[in-house]
Amino acid sequence: MPKPRKRTLTRKPAPGAPAPPPEPVRPIGVVDIGASALRLTVADARPGEAIQILEEASRGVLLGKDTFTHGRLGAPTIEAALKTLEGFRRIMDTYGVVRYRAVATSAVREAQNRETFLDRVRLRTGIDVEIIDGSEENRLTYLAVRDRMRGHEALDEADAVLLEVGGGSADISFLRKGQPIYSGTYALGSIRMRQNLASWQSGREQWVRLLRRHIHNVVGDIRREMPLREAKHFIALGGDVRFAAERILGAELPEGLAILGKAPFLAFCEELLGDDVEGLVEKYRLAQADAETLVPALLAYRDLLAETAAEHVLVPDASLRAGLLLDLARGDESRELEDFSRQVLASAQALGEKYRYDASHAKNVAQLATQLFDELKSEHGLSARDRLLLEVAALLHDIGIYVNIRGHHKHTQYVLSVAEIFGLSRDDMAIVSNVARYHRRATPQKSHLPYMALDSDTRVLVNKLAAILRLANALDADHLQKVKDLRVVVEDEAWTLEVQGAGDFTMERLATLARSDFLTEVFGRKLSFREAPAKT
């Protein structure tokens, strides 16, 4: 099973006092509210030991059928979900679960009455459910796959596509030597596709043709965003592909990783097209809900596999729930953030390359911005996570030039507001896009709608980060990376920016003094500029 992170479970006793007995390690739980089913996993996560699954439970509830057809969850569906979650609550209470994480994905996320649903869940079961976006789904499934396939060449040596076709959407990440550099969520969910074609009254042959056309069109969009043809490995998750693997191999899947040949997998997908839902139920003894999702899901896997250079389909024993367990059991927060930051920054740099950014300038501004952040830590009171968002904004602050150099800060804001970076949520990207927008020209105004759409606390955060980014960008005004190091010195209630590097700093001095107005407004201190004395 997945290996947990180390964590501290006891407090240090007061000097001279006897150490208290260690607190008992309670099981942890995760709940996944998906488009086609609700699932629970209860596990024992002890320090230094593998995570042990104590109990798993699931029930098919087609939340996605309601949302993708009518845009809202119907009363019977909500009641079925509530009864299932009441059962999950009883199971967690039996095991003494205190720490848990319950998440809902696209079916709840897109429902017009999602707040009502979450409120009823909380009041009826006591379970607090968190709606997560596709970026978080990608991160969690990646955690599970990385743990399950540690040491495999697909994560160590070559490019790979990681794909899960769920009921509402398909989550895809492109991995380069194990690092996710592109990720996205696409309208290839099996229930969503079936509901979109539910009103089609013609024959099955025409229905399959329309389904294939839709998949082909979406795959074309994915191909334009990710270098699919460079992928040497194809990693597939999800119940539908696991079913296919069991049928192709003729046995229960091995623990860890199953490997399917490309040709047998493609042939099996074609074979399924000969049966309608009733035929699949009878032939494979499937539940009706499982039979309905099988063909749309496997055709999506099939078309994406065909776009890659992979010769096998890798099916690891991994899932969103396994990723949730790993995330919940982690203990070394600093190491976890460092690892997470590498993944985010690799994805951000790939986005910059897509928009042909000036990598040397971008990386220099990012370095200077994070140095300023660290120098001003006692003044801004922000977190390491905020520092990461600043670094991403600094890396990508100029990508709007790809659209038009005039007003490129505004183009940057728009591009980032709709872009996807692995590990960053839509809320994170709203912060990043606003910070990047204010790296030049006007400071935030009430007439700026994307800025005013943020809540007041987030606007304060954007102000602090944007003020730092404006100054860092000024320090590379010539795009020649002359400033290599800096420090902020407090002198008579003012700040002096002391820089080190090589070359003539006239342009950097003028730009710094011209663009430090926002820093003074946000932090209340005037800024002066000087070169650090030469080291002897």
N, C-alpha and C positions, 0 to 999 in steps of 0.2 A: 504494500500500500504506500501512498505518498509519504515522504519523510518530512516530519515537522521541523519548524525552526526552534532554536533554543529560546527559552523564555524564563524569566525570574518569577517564582511563584510565592516567595516568602519575603517578609520585611526584616531588615536588620534590627536586632534587639537593642535597647538602650544600653550604654556602657554599664557593665556590672550586673545587668539583669539576665535572668535565665532566658535562653532562646525559647520562644513559643513553639508549640508543635506545628509542623508544616500543615498548611491548609490542604484539605483533600482536593484532589484534581477531579473536577467535575467534567462529565462529557460535554461536548459542544454539538450544536445542531445547525443545519442549513436547510432552508426551504426555497425551492425554485418554483415560481408561478409562471409557467410557460403558456404558449398559445394552445397546446393540445393536452397538457397534463400538469398536475401539481405533484411535486416530488419532495420527499423529506429524507435526509440522511442524518443519523445520530452517530457520533464517533468519539472514541477515546483518544485524546491527543496528549500523551505524557512526554515530558522533556527527555530527549535522547532516544526516543523510541519511535517506531513507525506508527502512523495513524492507523487505528484499528476501527473498522466499521462495526458498529454494534447493531444497528437496524436501519433498514431502508424501506420506505413506503411510497407508493405512487397511486394516483387515480386519474383516469382520463376525464378531463373536463375541457370542452372545446370553447374556451374563452375567445380564441381567435376567430371562430366561426361567426360569433356575434359581432365582434369589433370590425372585422374585415368586410362584413356584409352590411351592417347597419350603423357602424361608427360608435356603438355603445354596447355595454354589457347588459343583457336582458335579465329580468328578475329570476327566472328559473336557473339560469347559468350562475348567477351570483349566489343563489341559495345552495346549489351543488358545491360551489367552491367553499362557501362558509362551512358546510357540514364536513367537507374534507379537511379543512384547516382546524376545525374543532378536534377531529381525530388526531391530527398531527400534534396539537397542543397537549392532548392527553398522553401521547407517546413521549413527548419531551419531558413532561412532568414526571412520568414514571421513572425516567432515567435521571431526574434531577438536573436537567439542562437549565443553566442560567444564561450562559453566553450563546447567542445564536445570531444568524444573519438571514433574514428573509428578503428575497428580491423578486421583483416582477419585471418581465421583459415586454416585448412589443405589443402583445395583446392588451395589456393593461395600460401601457404607456400611451397608446394611441386612442384609447377609449375616451369619449367625451365625458363620461361620468366616473372617471378614475378616482377622483377625490372622494366621491360618495362610497365607492367600493372599498377604498383603503380605510375609510372611517368605520364602515360596518365590520370590516375584518378586525380592526383594533378593539372595537367595543364588544364584539361577540367572542373573540378568541384571546384577546390580549397580545396578539402578535403585531408588532410594528413592521410593516412592509416598506421596503425601499424600492422605488422605481429606478432602474439603471438603464443607461443608454447603450448603444451598440459598442461604443469605445470601451466601456467597462466590461461588457460581455467578452470582447476580444481579449482584454487583459487577463481576465480570470481563466478563460479556456487556455490561453497561452501558458499561464502558470502551471496548469494541470499537465499539459502536453510536455512542457520542458522537464517537469519532474518525472514523468513516465518514460520519456525518451532520452534521458540524460546519457550522453556518450554516443548516441547514434549519429552517424555521418550526416543525416538530414539536418541536424542542428549544429553540427560542428564544422562541416567542410563545404557545403554547397547551398544553393538557393532552394527554397521550398515554399509551397503554398499550403497554408493551414486553413481549412474550410469546415464550417458546420452549417448545414441547412436545417434551420428550425422551422417551426410552424409559421412564424410571422416574417422571418427574414433570414438571409444568409450572412454570416459573419466571416469575413475573409481577411487574412493577414499574409503578407509576403515577407518571408524571413530570409535574411542574408547572413549566413553563418550563425544562425540561431537568433539573430537580432531582428525584431519586427520593424521594418522600415516603411511599409505601407500597410494600411488597414482600412477597412470600410464595412458598412452594413448596407445590404442591397435587397431589393424587393423580389427575392427568390424564395420566400417562405412557402412551404408546401401547402399549408392551409390557405394562405393568402392567394396563391395562384389558383387553387381549386375554386375558392369563392368568387374570384374575379371572372371565372368561366362558368359559374353555376347556372347562369341564365341561358347558356347556349343550348339550343334545343335540337341541333343537328346530330348526326351520328358520331360514334366514338372516333372514327378515323379523322373527321374534321376537328373534333375536340383536341385530339393529340397533335394535329398540325398547328392549331392555334397555340397550344401550350409550348410546343417547340419553338415557335416563332417568338413568343414572349421571352423565353429563356435565352434564345440566340441574341435578341436585342440587348438584354441586360448584360450578358456575357461580353458583348461588344463594348459596352460602357466600361466594364471592369478592365478589359484588355487595354483600353486607352489610359487607364489610371495606374495599372500595375504591369510590370514586365513579365507577364505570365509565361511567355515562351522561354524565359531564362531558368525557370524552375525545373530542377532535376528530381525533385521529390514532391509527392502529393499526399498530404496528411489530412485524413477525413474523419470527422467526428459525427456522432448523432445516431439515434436508434435505427433509422432507415438504412444507413450504410452498414451498421453492425448486423442487421438482419441479412443484408445481401452477403456480407462476409461469411456468416454462418452457413448460408445456403451454398455458396461457392465452395467453401472448404469442407462442407459436409459434416461439420462437427461444431461443438461449442468452442467459442473463441478462446485462445490461450490468454492467461493473465499477462498483462503487459502490452504486447504488440502483435497484431495479426498483419500478415503481408499478402496481398492479392496481386496476381498478375493483371496487367492492363487489359489484355485480350479477353480473359474470362469475365472480368468485370463489365466490359462493354457489351459482351454477348449476353450476360444476364440481364442487363438493363433493357436490351432489345427484346429479350424473351418476355419480359413483364408486359410489354405493350400489347401482347396478344390476349390479355384478360382484362375484363372490366373489374370494378370493385367487388361485385358479388363473386366473380370467378377467383379473385385473389383470396377472398375470405375462405372459400371452399378448398382451394388448392393448397394454401399454406396454413390453414387453421388460424387466420389472423383475426383480431378484433376489427370491427367495422372502421373505427377511427384510424387504426394503423394501416388498414388497406387503402383508405382514402388518401393518405399522405405519401404512400410508397412511390408511386409512379412520378409525381411532380418532383419529389426530392431527388430520386435517383437520376432523373433526366438532367437536373441541375448539376449534380456531381459529374455525370457523364460528359456534359459539354465543357465544363471547366477543366476536367482531366485532359480532354482532347486538345486544349489550348496549351498544355505544358509539354515539357520534354520528358516527363516521368514515365517510367516503364512499370511501375508498381503503385498500388494504392496502399498506404500505411494507415492502419486503423488501430490507434492506441486505446488502451483502457482508460480514457480520460473524459471529463465532462465539466460543465459549468459548476456542478456541485463539488467536484473534486478541487477545482480552483478556489471555490468559496471556503472549503475546509482548510486548504493550505494558507489562504489569506487570513483566516480567523485564528489559526494556530501559530502564526508567526510571532516571533518575540524580539528579534534583533532589528529594531526599527531603523537604526542608522544604516545598517547594511542593506536592508530592504529598500530604503529610499535611494541609496547609491545605485543599486541594481536597476530600480525603476527609472531613475534619471537617465541612465545609459540608454535604455530602450526608448524613452521619450525623445531624447536628443538625436538618436540615430534616425528616428522617423522624421523629426523636424528638419534635419539636414537633407534627407531625401526629398522632402517637399521643396526646400530651397533649390535643390538641383533641378527639380522639375520646372521651376520658374526662372532658372538660369541666374541665380543670385551671385553676387560677388562674394565668394566664399571667404577670401582673405579678410575683406572688410567686415563681413558679418561675424566671423569668429573673433576678430579683434574687438569689435564692439561688445560682443557677448562676454568676453573675458574682462573688459574694463567695467561693464555694467555689474557683473557679479563681484568684482573687487570693490566697487563703490558700495554695493549692497552690504558687503561684509564690514567695510569701514564705518558705515552708518547704522550698524545693527542696533546700537543703544538708542538711536533716534527714531527709527521706524517701527521697531517692535514686531517685525514680520517673521514668518516661519520659513523653514527650509523649502516647503512646498511652494511658497510665494517666490522664493529665489529661483526655483526651477521655471516658473511661469515667466519671470523676467528674462531668464536666459533664452527661452524659446522665442519670446517677442523680439529680443535683440538679434537673434540669428536670422529672423524672417522680416525684419522691419522694412526692408527695401524691395520685397518681392513684387510690390505693385508696379514697379518699373516695367515688368514684363507686359503689363497692360498699356501703360502710358507713363512717361516720365513726369509729365505735368500732373500735379495733384496725386503723385504716386502714393503718398501716405494714406489717402482715402481709398485708393484701389487696394492697398495692402489690408486695410481694415475689412473691406468686403471679402476679399479672397480668404482671409483667415477665418472670418465669421462662418463660412460655409465649408471650410476644409476639415479634414480629419487627420489628427495626429495620434498615433498609438498611445493609449493610456490616458489621454486627456478628454474630459467630458465636454458637453456643449457649454456648460457654465464656465469651465476652464478656458475654452476657446473664445468665449465672449470677453473674458479678461485679457487674454493674449492679444486679441484683435484690437481692443481699445487701447491697450498700452502701446502697441506698435503704431497705431494711427497718430499718436501724439508725440512721435519721435522728432517731429519738425512742425514748423508753422504754428497754427493756432493751438492754444491750450483748451481743455474741455470747456464747453459752453452749454447753456440750457437748451440751445437750439439743435444740439447734436443728439439725434434720436437714439442711436445705439448706446451712447453713454448714459443718457437719461433713463433708458430701459433697465439699467442696473439698479439694484437696491442701494441705499445710502452707504452701507458699510463697504460694499464692493466698489463704489465710486471712490471712496477714500483710498482703498487699496490701489486702484488704477492710478490715482493721482500720485501716490508715492512711487510706484514703479515707473510710471511715465516720466516723472521728474528725473529719476536716475538714468533712464534710457536716453533722454534728451542730452544729458551731460556726457554720457559715454559716447554717443554718436558724434558730438562736437569734438571730442578728443581724437577722432580719426577723420577730421574734416577733409583732409587731402586724400583719403583712402590709401595712405602709404604706410600705415601701421608704425608710425614713429614713436608713439607713446607705448612703452612696454610695461611700466609699473607706476603705481600711484599710491598716495595716502592722503587722508584728510586730517589736517591739523587745526585744532581749536585755538584761536587767538583773539582775545578781547571780545568774546561773544560772537565772533564771526568764524567762518571757515576759510582756510587756505588749502587749495588743492595743489599738492606738491607732486610733480610728475618726473619720471625718469625715462630716458630713451635716447634716441639718436636723431640728429638733424635740427633744422630750424623750426621752432614751435610757434612762429608768429601766427600762422593760420589757426592753429589749435587754440592759442591764447584768445584771439579775437572771437572765435566761434564759442568757446567756453563762456566767456563773459557775456556774450549776446544771448546765449540760451540758458543761462543759469537763473533767469527770472522765475521760472516755474518752481525750481528747487527752493528758492528763497520764499516764494509764496507758500509752499507746502510745509517746509520745515522751519521757517522763520529766521533763517540766518543768511547773511550776505556771503558771497563767495568771491575769493580772489585767487589768482593763478600765479604759480612760480615754478621754476625748474629746481629740482633737487640739487644740492651741491654735489659736485663730482666726487666720486669715491676715490680715496687715496690709498 
